[in-house]
């Protein structure tokens, strides 16, 4: 869908916020040839399409580090086109596709396929993640080097963690020489095998199997130790507990090349949101305690968290309309990522600048991309949003093919108005 030539545009009167440089001022912005052409207090709009953005915020488009889709293999769940449309409506201009497809993205041909299909069908930039092991079975290493040359931006087993420490060590040793970014979901498989929600009193009252917080900490400590020994860059994918975050914080202080992400759901919800067996709140990792949630929020402000992600994992109704323990974990999140993040800003839990940084500039740097910033000459990947716009989330109106959101019926504040990719408006909210 991308590739159309963008006409020159001037956006007037916006509050321009660039977390990468610290810029925060009311400015006009001119877009030309798909790039940011000029900033100014009162730019001439003669002969240009003019967008009045008075009262709105203009920021870099969001960068989502790891997103599940159903294409190829499960297009009824989500396609690259529908994921791209949901992303555009949520202000996400770049997303990384998980290798958990059918067939798995574990060779250069599949990496190239996703790149070409994304360029052709999606409204936003689609980047492939490569499978770290063949068919994501955690046994034989995939061709990381060849996939990196083909355009894979990180390597992961998705939400199938590598439990074998020797395999993980070999993967890091192999990847270290090519500066590849390796990601692993911090779940100790044996401790988590029979759990469906956070272990604790609430799970006991519901009669549901629990996943203990220590299962996350053990895996994080292992991966940090291996990262320290190998010198390879490691991304801890979707932390959910304060204890594990402390391990990452201490490792960073020692200079270990370890990074971490957290999903918007784990920043805004806790285990009590499972309520009366709400399967939309069954996630992987599970929603944790309020203390853990607050620890994740604090990790944004102190710089420990490197990326806030949507945790987008579309699941059709037949996988959710089941008893809680039999339902599939996962929630859609692309379209609600920014609105969920703004709820934390409105609550005074985190500053808008810090939140935008972990939604755009920081993940872009982590992936080695040139986006996530507002500078003259940079690609015009932008989001224009109203931070105060009230609305109620209606799952049935989401653009994702699957509608499994824990925010269904939730009152939200703040919404995307327009999204630009390479200077072209790919989403405009109707009044």
Order of alpha helices (4+ residues) and beta strands (2+ residues): beta-beta-beta-beta-beta-beta-alpha-beta-alpha-beta-beta-alpha-beta-alpha-beta-alpha-beta-alpha-beta-alpha-beta-alpha-beta-alpha-alpha-beta-alpha-alpha-alpha-alpha-beta-beta-beta
